[in-house]
Amino acid sequence: MRMVMWASGAKKTDSSREEAYNKQLLSKRRVHILKAITVKPVWAWAIIHAGKNIENRSWLTHIRGPVAIHASKNLTRSEYEESKELLPRRWRKELPAYEDLPRGVIIGVVDLVDCVTESKSPWFTGDYGFVLKNQRPIKPISCAGALGFWNVPPEIEGKIKKLV
C-alpha cells in the first residue's frame, strides 16, 4: 500500500494497485485441489470396474468429495494371484491379465462419502472403510503416486476433468 499526496495536501491511501495484485493472485490460486489415493492395481481395478465400494485402511479420514484412484506401479505376480483369489468369483474372469493390468496410472474418480468402522459391504475388512460411490472410469493417465492422500498435479487434474 502506498500513500499519495494530493495537490490539496491531503493524504490518501492508494490501494487500487494492491487490490488488483491481490485479485490477480487469487485468480491464479486453485480453489479446489483434486485428491488422489494410491491403491494396489487389482483393488484399484475393483473399485472402478467391479463395484468395490469400500477402501480399507488402518487410518481414518475426514476427506469427502471426488478422489482420483491411482493404481500403484508395483505389483508382484504373487500379489496379483493372492488378490485375484480374494475377488468375488464373478469378477475373476473380468480382471485383466497380470501383464495387462494398468499400473502407475490414474484409472478413475470416485466420490468418497464417508469413513466407517463397520459396514455390511462384503468389501469391508476394517479397521476403517472409506465409503466410495459414483465410480467414473477414465482412460488411464500416467502419474506418480504417493502414500496417503495426495494432491493431483494441476495439469493431470485438467486432463481428468476433460475425461470425467
Contacts in CASP RR format, 6 or more apart in sequence:
PFRMAT RR
TARGET T0000
AUTHOR 0000-0000-0000
METHOD contacts of the structure
MODEL  1
MRMVMWASGAKKTDSSREEAYNKQLLSKRRVHILKAITVKPVWAWAIIHA
GKNIENRSWLTHIRGPVAIHASKNLTRSEYEESKELLPRRWRKELPAYED
LPRGVIIGVVDLVDCVTESKSPWFTGDYGFVLKNQRPIKPISCAGALGFW
NVPPEIEGKIKKLV
1 13 0 8 1.000
1 14 0 8 1.000
1 15 0 8 1.000
1 18 0 8 1.000
2 13 0 8 1.000
2 14 0 8 1.000
2 17 0 8 1.000
3 11 0 8 1.000
3 12 0 8 1.000
3 13 0 8 1.000
3 14 0 8 1.000
4 11 0 8 1.000
4 12 0 8 1.000
4 13 0 8 1.000
4 14 0 8 1.000
5 11 0 8 1.000
6 12 0 8 1.000
30 154 0 8 1.000
33 151 0 8 1.000
33 152 0 8 1.000
33 157 0 8 1.000
34 66 0 8 1.000
34 67 0 8 1.000
34 68 0 8 1.000
34 109 0 8 1.000
34 151 0 8 1.000
34 152 0 8 1.000
34 157 0 8 1.000
34 160 0 8 1.000
35 63 0 8 1.000
35 66 0 8 1.000
35 67 0 8 1.000
35 68 0 8 1.000
35 149 0 8 1.000
35 150 0 8 1.000
35 151 0 8 1.000
35 152 0 8 1.000
36 67 0 8 1.000
36 68 0 8 1.000
36 69 0 8 1.000
36 70 0 8 1.000
36 106 0 8 1.000
36 143 0 8 1.000
36 145 0 8 1.000
36 149 0 8 1.000
36 150 0 8 1.000
36 151 0 8 1.000
36 152 0 8 1.000
37 55 0 8 1.000
37 67 0 8 1.000
37 68 0 8 1.000
37 69 0 8 1.000
37 70 0 8 1.000
37 130 0 8 1.000
37 148 0 8 1.000
37 149 0 8 1.000
37 150 0 8 1.000
38 70 0 8 1.000
38 71 0 8 1.000
38 72 0 8 1.000
38 145 0 8 1.000
38 146 0 8 1.000
38 147 0 8 1.000
38 148 0 8 1.000
38 150 0 8 1.000
39 47 0 8 1.000
39 55 0 8 1.000
39 69 0 8 1.000
39 70 0 8 1.000
39 71 0 8 1.000
39 72 0 8 1.000
40 71 0 8 1.000
40 72 0 8 1.000
40 75 0 8 1.000
40 79 0 8 1.000
40 83 0 8 1.000
41 71 0 8 1.000
41 72 0 8 1.000
41 75 0 8 1.000
41 80 0 8 1.000
41 101 0 8 1.000
41 102 0 8 1.000
41 103 0 8 1.000
42 75 0 8 1.000
42 79 0 8 1.000
42 80 0 8 1.000
42 83 0 8 1.000
42 84 0 8 1.000
42 87 0 8 1.000
42 95 0 8 1.000
42 101 0 8 1.000
43 52 0 8 1.000
43 55 0 8 1.000
43 83 0 8 1.000
44 69 0 8 1.000
44 70 0 8 1.000
44 71 0 8 1.000
44 72 0 8 1.000
44 102 0 8 1.000
44 107 0 8 1.000
45 71 0 8 1.000
45 95 0 8 1.000
45 96 0 8 1.000
45 101 0 8 1.000
45 102 0 8 1.000
45 107 0 8 1.000
46 52 0 8 1.000
46 87 0 8 1.000
46 91 0 8 1.000
46 95 0 8 1.000
46 123 0 8 1.000
47 53 0 8 1.000
47 55 0 8 1.000
47 69 0 8 1.000
47 110 0 8 1.000
47 132 0 8 1.000
47 135 0 8 1.000
48 69 0 8 1.000
48 107 0 8 1.000
48 108 0 8 1.000
48 110 0 8 1.000
48 135 0 8 1.000
48 136 0 8 1.000
48 137 0 8 1.000
49 94 0 8 1.000
49 135 0 8 1.000
49 137 0 8 1.000
50 87 0 8 1.000
50 88 0 8 1.000
50 91 0 8 1.000
50 94 0 8 1.000
50 95 0 8 1.000
51 135 0 8 1.000
52 123 0 8 1.000
52 132 0 8 1.000
53 121 0 8 1.000
53 123 0 8 1.000
53 131 0 8 1.000
53 132 0 8 1.000
53 133 0 8 1.000
54 116 0 8 1.000
54 119 0 8 1.000
54 121 0 8 1.000
54 123 0 8 1.000
54 124 0 8 1.000
54 129 0 8 1.000
54 130 0 8 1.000
54 131 0 8 1.000
54 132 0 8 1.000
55 129 0 8 1.000
55 130 0 8 1.000
55 132 0 8 1.000
56 123 0 8 1.000
56 124 0 8 1.000
56 125 0 8 1.000
56 126 0 8 1.000
56 127 0 8 1.000
56 128 0 8 1.000
56 129 0 8 1.000
56 130 0 8 1.000
57 127 0 8 1.000
57 128 0 8 1.000
57 129 0 8 1.000
57 130 0 8 1.000
58 127 0 8 1.000
58 128 0 8 1.000
59 127 0 8 1.000
59 128 0 8 1.000
60 115 0 8 1.000
60 128 0 8 1.000
61 112 0 8 1.000
61 115 0 8 1.000
61 128 0 8 1.000
61 130 0 8 1.000
61 149 0 8 1.000
62 115 0 8 1.000
63 112 0 8 1.000
63 149 0 8 1.000
64 112 0 8 1.000
64 113 0 8 1.000
64 114 0 8 1.000
65 111 0 8 1.000
65 112 0 8 1.000
65 113 0 8 1.000
66 109 0 8 1.000
66 110 0 8 1.000
66 111 0 8 1.000
66 112 0 8 1.000
67 109 0 8 1.000
67 110 0 8 1.000
67 111 0 8 1.000
67 112 0 8 1.000
67 132 0 8 1.000
67 149 0 8 1.000
68 106 0 8 1.000
68 108 0 8 1.000
68 109 0 8 1.000
68 152 0 8 1.000
68 160 0 8 1.000
69 106 0 8 1.000
69 107 0 8 1.000
69 108 0 8 1.000
69 109 0 8 1.000
69 110 0 8 1.000
70 104 0 8 1.000
70 105 0 8 1.000
70 106 0 8 1.000
70 107 0 8 1.000
70 143 0 8 1.000
70 145 0 8 1.000
71 101 0 8 1.000
71 102 0 8 1.000
71 103 0 8 1.000
71 104 0 8 1.000
71 105 0 8 1.000
71 106 0 8 1.000
71 107 0 8 1.000
71 140 0 8 1.000
72 103 0 8 1.000
72 104 0 8 1.000
72 145 0 8 1.000
73 103 0 8 1.000
73 104 0 8 1.000
73 145 0 8 1.000
74 103 0 8 1.000
75 98 0 8 1.000
75 101 0 8 1.000
75 103 0 8 1.000
77 98 0 8 1.000
80 98 0 8 1.000
80 101 0 8 1.000
84 92 0 8 1.000
84 95 0 8 1.000
85 92 0 8 1.000
87 95 0 8 1.000
88 122 0 8 1.000
95 101 0 8 1.000
96 102 0 8 1.000
102 140 0 8 1.000
104 142 0 8 1.000
104 143 0 8 1.000
104 144 0 8 1.000
104 145 0 8 1.000
105 140 0 8 1.000
105 141 0 8 1.000
105 142 0 8 1.000
105 143 0 8 1.000
106 138 0 8 1.000
106 140 0 8 1.000
106 141 0 8 1.000
106 143 0 8 1.000
106 152 0 8 1.000
106 156 0 8 1.000
106 160 0 8 1.000
107 137 0 8 1.000
107 138 0 8 1.000
107 140 0 8 1.000
108 135 0 8 1.000
108 136 0 8 1.000
108 137 0 8 1.000
108 138 0 8 1.000
108 160 0 8 1.000
108 164 0 8 1.000
109 135 0 8 1.000
109 136 0 8 1.000
109 138 0 8 1.000
109 160 0 8 1.000
109 164 0 8 1.000
110 132 0 8 1.000
110 133 0 8 1.000
110 134 0 8 1.000
110 135 0 8 1.000
110 136 0 8 1.000
111 132 0 8 1.000
111 133 0 8 1.000
111 134 0 8 1.000
112 130 0 8 1.000
112 131 0 8 1.000
112 132 0 8 1.000
113 131 0 8 1.000
113 132 0 8 1.000
113 133 0 8 1.000
114 130 0 8 1.000
114 131 0 8 1.000
115 128 0 8 1.000
115 129 0 8 1.000
115 130 0 8 1.000
115 131 0 8 1.000
116 124 0 8 1.000
116 128 0 8 1.000
116 129 0 8 1.000
116 131 0 8 1.000
117 126 0 8 1.000
117 127 0 8 1.000
117 128 0 8 1.000
117 129 0 8 1.000
118 124 0 8 1.000
119 129 0 8 1.000
119 131 0 8 1.000
136 164 0 8 1.000
138 160 0 8 1.000
138 163 0 8 1.000
138 164 0 8 1.000
139 163 0 8 1.000
141 156 0 8 1.000
141 159 0 8 1.000
141 160 0 8 1.000
141 163 0 8 1.000
143 152 0 8 1.000
143 153 0 8 1.000
143 156 0 8 1.000
152 160 0 8 1.000
END
